[in-house]
Amino acid sequence: MPFRDCIGHQQSIALLQAAVTNERLAHAYLFHGEEAIGKRLTAIRLAQALNCEQPPEADGLDSCGACRSCQQIEARTHPDFFVIEPDPESDHDGPARVLRCVALARGAALAAIRLGREGGADPVAHCGFRGEGRLVVAGIAADNPMLSGYVDRGHRDRVQVEDLERELPDDVVQVMFAGPLPAMLDLYPRLVAGLGAQARVERTLYPGHEMGFLDVLHPQVSKGNALEFLRERWGLAREETMAIGDNWNDREMLTVAGRGLVMGNADPALHALGLEVLPTNDEDGVAVAIERYVLGGD
């Protein structure tokens, strides 16, 4: 069961093998792409290669597929290999669907667009009540490569318009701004004061990278409200929920969860919430929490 079972992913596999050879294997990897192209299989083969007891003599990391470790990972019985999957919805049949969509009012979206432009920022409208995720944008300043990169990464869902206010779709969910940290810090109070009760303004700030995001949402939309919605839907007690966060848009979620955990790399002001502080991202903080409170049963 070596890497040769993975068809069409030679470049990705070569990068993983080189990372191990050079002792630069990351603490986590995200395998992303279309359905049924081998993402899960490649991840499993990587786990087998890393734990193989009789690795083949070949160029680059690989597995034998026959040793006890390889067989246990294939059977999902290896003590150090876990597959964590969501339980299927028990209250409806068929494919996954949007359970709830609380959209930003059109008037609030237009007000946010105008306020942002007055502050020199480029607005992006996220649209689609059924999870379509369209990014509707009129233009992005040349000196804002971060926002350009964000929109370009979703190029298949990008909708270019001439005038965002005039051509704003009816299914706008939120308005987003992104850019250099000083600009976002200046825009945040302007949006809060100008929109008032019409909207919630969430901030996601990365001082170490000198950048930030601002999301203008319906007043009742937050990660905390989403957690409460799911908790009630699934009949869970508050004590049975756990949340991990590292930024200001996580604050409400962290305080309403039965166990709120703050990443070690979060803003020091979030550490002041009095919640348990995990190791940093580079120190596998999320994995530590899962092992301690989910797999460990604490």
C-alpha positions as CSV (number, residue, x, y, z in Angstrom):
1,M,0.0,0.0,0.0
2,P,2.7,2.5,-0.9
3,F,2.4,5.9,-2.5
4,R,2.1,4.3,-6.0
5,D,-1.5,3.7,-5.1
6,C,-2.1,7.4,-5.3
7,I,-2.8,8.3,-8.9
8,G,-2.0,11.7,-10.3
9,H,-0.5,13.3,-7.1
10,Q,3.2,12.8,-7.8
11,Q,4.2,16.4,-7.3
12,S,2.4,16.6,-3.9
13,I,3.9,13.3,-2.8
14,A,7.4,14.5,-3.8
15,L,6.9,17.6,-1.7
16,L,5.9,15.5,1.3
17,Q,8.8,13.2,0.8
18,A,11.2,16.1,0.5
19,A,9.8,17.6,3.7
20,V,10.6,14.4,5.6
21,T,14.1,14.1,4.1
22,N,14.9,17.7,5.0
23,E,13.4,17.3,8.5
24,R,10.9,20.1,7.7
25,L,7.6,18.1,8.0
26,A,4.9,20.5,9.2
27,H,2.7,19.8,12.2
28,A,-0.4,19.6,10.0
29,Y,-1.4,19.4,6.4
30,L,-4.7,20.2,4.6
31,F,-5.5,18.1,1.6
32,H,-7.9,20.1,-0.5
33,G,-9.5,19.5,-3.9
34,E,-12.4,18.1,-5.8
35,E,-14.4,15.0,-4.6
36,A,-13.0,11.5,-5.2
37,I,-9.5,12.5,-6.4
38,G,-7.5,10.7,-3.7
39,K,-7.1,13.3,-0.9
40,R,-7.9,10.8,1.9
41,L,-5.9,8.0,0.3
42,T,-2.8,10.2,0.1
43,A,-3.2,11.3,3.7
44,I,-3.4,7.6,4.8
45,R,-0.4,6.6,2.7
46,L,1.6,9.5,4.4
47,A,0.7,8.1,7.8
48,Q,1.7,4.6,6.8
49,A,5.0,5.9,5.4
50,L,5.8,7.8,8.6
51,N,5.1,4.8,10.8
52,C,6.3,1.9,8.5
53,E,8.4,-0.7,10.3
54,Q,10.0,-2.0,7.2
55,P,10.3,1.0,4.8
56,P,11.4,0.0,1.3
57,E,14.9,0.9,0.0
58,A,13.8,3.5,-2.5
59,D,14.3,7.2,-3.2
60,G,12.1,9.2,-0.8
61,L,9.8,8.2,2.0
62,D,7.4,5.3,1.4
63,S,5.8,2.4,3.1
64,C,5.9,-1.4,2.6
65,G,2.2,-1.9,3.0
66,A,2.8,-5.3,4.7
67,C,4.2,-4.7,8.2
68,R,2.1,-4.6,11.3
69,S,2.1,-0.8,11.5
70,C,0.9,-0.4,7.8
71,Q,-1.8,-3.0,8.3
72,Q,-3.1,-1.4,11.5
73,I,-3.3,2.0,9.9
74,E,-5.2,0.5,6.9
75,A,-7.6,-1.2,9.4
76,R,-7.8,2.0,11.5
77,T,-6.6,0.1,14.6
78,H,-3.1,1.7,15.0
79,P,-2.8,3.2,18.5
80,D,-1.3,6.4,17.1
81,F,-3.6,6.9,14.1
82,F,-7.0,8.5,14.4
83,V,-9.6,9.3,11.8
84,I,-12.0,12.0,13.2
85,E,-15.2,12.5,11.2
86,P,-18.4,14.3,11.9
87,D,-21.4,12.2,12.8
88,P,-24.0,12.3,10.0
89,E,-27.1,14.5,10.7
90,S,-29.7,12.4,12.4
91,D,-32.7,14.7,11.7
92,H,-32.7,14.6,7.9
93,D,-31.7,12.3,5.0
94,G,-29.7,13.2,1.9
95,P,-26.7,15.4,1.3
96,A,-25.4,18.1,3.6
97,R,-27.4,21.3,3.5
98,V,-27.3,24.8,5.0
99,L,-29.1,24.6,8.4
100,R,-29.5,28.3,8.9
101,C,-28.6,31.5,7.0
102,V,-28.9,34.9,8.8
103,A,-28.1,37.4,6.0
104,L,-27.0,41.0,6.4
105,A,-29.8,43.4,5.5
106,R,-29.3,45.1,2.1
107,G,-29.4,48.6,3.6
108,A,-26.7,47.7,6.1
109,A,-24.6,46.1,3.4
110,L,-24.8,49.3,1.3
111,A,-24.0,51.5,4.3
112,A,-20.9,49.3,5.0
113,I,-19.7,49.6,1.4
114,R,-20.0,53.4,1.5
115,L,-18.3,53.7,4.9
116,G,-15.5,51.4,3.8
117,R,-14.9,53.4,0.6
118,E,-14.9,56.7,2.6
119,G,-12.2,55.1,4.7
120,G,-10.1,54.2,1.6
121,A,-10.9,50.4,1.8
122,D,-12.1,48.0,-0.9
123,P,-15.3,46.1,-0.1
124,V,-16.0,42.5,-1.0
125,A,-19.5,41.2,-0.8
126,H,-20.0,37.5,0.1
127,C,-23.2,36.3,-1.5
128,G,-25.3,33.1,-1.6
129,F,-28.0,32.0,0.9
130,R,-27.3,28.3,0.1
131,G,-23.5,28.3,0.7
132,E,-22.5,29.3,-2.9
133,G,-19.8,31.6,-1.5
134,R,-19.7,34.1,-4.4
135,L,-17.2,37.0,-4.0
136,V,-18.7,40.1,-5.6
137,V,-16.1,42.9,-6.1
138,A,-15.8,46.0,-8.2
139,G,-12.1,46.7,-7.8
140,I,-9.1,46.3,-5.5
141,A,-6.4,48.9,-5.1
142,A,-3.0,47.9,-6.5
143,D,-1.4,48.5,-3.1
144,N,-3.6,45.9,-1.4
145,P,-2.0,42.6,-2.5
146,M,-3.4,40.7,0.5
147,L,-7.0,41.3,-0.5
148,S,-6.2,40.6,-4.1
149,G,-4.7,37.3,-3.1
150,Y,-7.7,36.4,-1.0
151,V,-10.1,37.1,-3.9
152,D,-7.9,35.4,-6.5
153,R,-7.7,32.2,-4.4
154,G,-11.5,32.0,-4.9
155,H,-11.3,33.0,-8.5
156,R,-13.9,30.4,-9.6
157,D,-16.4,32.1,-7.3
158,R,-15.4,35.7,-8.1
159,V,-17.9,38.0,-9.7
160,Q,-16.5,41.2,-11.1
161,V,-18.9,44.2,-11.4
162,E,-18.5,47.8,-12.4
163,D,-20.4,49.4,-9.5
164,L,-20.8,47.3,-6.3
165,E,-23.5,49.5,-4.8
166,R,-25.6,49.6,-8.0
167,E,-25.1,45.9,-8.8
168,L,-25.1,44.4,-5.3
169,P,-27.0,41.1,-5.4
170,D,-30.1,40.4,-3.3
171,D,-28.4,37.5,-1.6
172,V,-25.6,39.3,0.2
173,V,-24.5,37.5,3.4
174,Q,-21.7,39.8,4.6
175,V,-19.4,42.6,3.5
176,M,-15.7,42.1,4.1
177,F,-12.6,44.3,4.2
178,A,-9.0,43.3,4.4
179,G,-5.7,45.1,4.2
180,P,-2.7,46.4,6.1
181,L,-3.2,46.4,9.9
182,P,-3.1,50.2,10.5
183,A,-5.8,50.7,7.8
184,M,-8.1,48.0,9.4
185,L,-7.6,49.4,12.9
186,D,-8.6,52.8,11.6
187,L,-11.6,51.5,9.7
188,Y,-13.0,49.3,12.6
189,P,-14.3,52.1,14.8
190,R,-15.6,54.0,11.8
191,L,-17.8,51.0,10.8
192,V,-18.9,50.3,14.4
193,A,-20.0,53.9,14.9
194,G,-21.6,54.3,11.4
195,L,-23.5,51.1,11.3
196,G,-24.7,51.0,14.9
197,A,-27.3,48.3,15.6
198,Q,-27.7,47.5,11.9
199,A,-24.7,45.1,11.9
200,R,-22.0,43.3,13.9
201,V,-18.4,44.2,12.9
202,E,-16.0,41.4,13.7
203,R,-12.2,41.8,13.5
204,T,-9.5,39.3,12.8
205,L,-6.1,40.8,13.3
206,Y,-2.6,39.5,12.7
207,P,-0.1,41.9,14.2
208,G,2.8,39.6,13.4
209,H,1.9,39.8,9.7
210,E,0.8,43.4,9.8
211,M,-2.6,42.6,8.3
212,G,-6.3,42.3,9.3
213,F,-9.8,41.4,8.2
214,L,-13.1,43.1,9.1
215,D,-16.4,41.3,8.6
216,V,-19.7,43.2,8.6
217,L,-22.5,40.7,9.5
218,H,-26.1,40.5,10.7
219,P,-26.2,41.6,14.3
220,Q,-27.1,38.0,15.4
221,V,-24.3,36.3,13.5
222,S,-21.3,35.2,15.4
223,K,-19.4,32.0,16.1
224,G,-20.9,32.1,19.6
225,N,-24.4,32.1,18.2
226,A,-23.5,29.3,15.8
227,L,-22.2,27.2,18.6
228,E,-25.3,27.7,20.7
229,F,-27.5,26.9,17.6
230,L,-25.7,23.6,17.1
231,R,-25.7,22.8,20.8
232,E,-29.4,23.2,21.1
233,R,-30.0,21.4,17.8
234,W,-28.0,18.3,18.9
235,G,-29.3,18.4,22.5
236,L,-25.9,18.9,24.1
237,A,-25.3,20.4,27.5
238,R,-23.1,23.5,27.6
239,E,-20.5,21.5,29.5
240,E,-20.2,19.1,26.5
241,T,-18.9,21.8,24.1
242,M,-15.4,22.9,23.5
243,A,-14.1,25.8,21.4
244,I,-10.6,26.8,20.4
245,G,-9.8,30.3,19.1
246,D,-6.9,32.7,18.5
247,N,-8.6,36.0,17.4
248,W,-11.2,38.6,18.3
249,N,-13.9,37.0,16.1
250,D,-13.6,33.9,18.4
251,R,-14.1,35.8,21.7
252,E,-17.9,35.2,22.1
253,M,-17.5,31.5,21.1
254,L,-14.8,31.0,23.7
255,T,-16.9,32.5,26.5
256,V,-20.1,30.6,25.7
257,A,-18.5,27.2,25.3
258,G,-18.3,24.8,28.2
259,R,-14.6,24.7,27.7
260,G,-13.0,27.7,26.0
261,L,-9.3,27.4,25.0
262,V,-7.1,30.2,23.7
263,M,-4.2,29.5,21.4
264,G,-0.8,30.4,22.7
265,N,-0.2,32.6,19.7
266,A,-3.3,34.6,20.2
267,D,-3.4,38.3,21.1
268,P,-2.3,38.7,24.7
269,A,-5.5,40.6,25.4
270,L,-7.4,37.3,24.7
271,H,-5.2,35.6,27.3
272,A,-6.6,38.0,29.8
273,L,-10.1,36.4,29.4
274,G,-8.9,34.0,32.1
275,L,-9.4,30.9,30.0
276,E,-6.9,28.1,29.6
277,V,-4.1,28.9,27.2
278,L,-2.9,26.2,24.8
279,P,0.5,25.9,23.2
280,T,1.0,27.8,19.9
281,N,0.1,26.7,16.4
282,D,3.8,25.7,15.9
283,E,3.6,23.7,19.1
284,D,0.5,21.7,17.9
285,G,-1.9,23.5,20.4
286,V,-5.1,22.2,18.8
287,A,-3.7,18.6,18.7
288,V,-2.8,19.0,22.4
289,A,-6.4,20.0,23.2
290,I,-7.9,17.1,21.2
291,E,-5.7,14.6,22.8
292,R,-6.3,16.0,26.3
293,Y,-10.0,16.7,26.3
294,V,-11.5,14.5,23.4
295,L,-9.3,11.4,23.0
296,G,-8.2,11.5,26.6
297,G,-11.7,11.7,28.0
298,D,-11.0,14.5,30.5
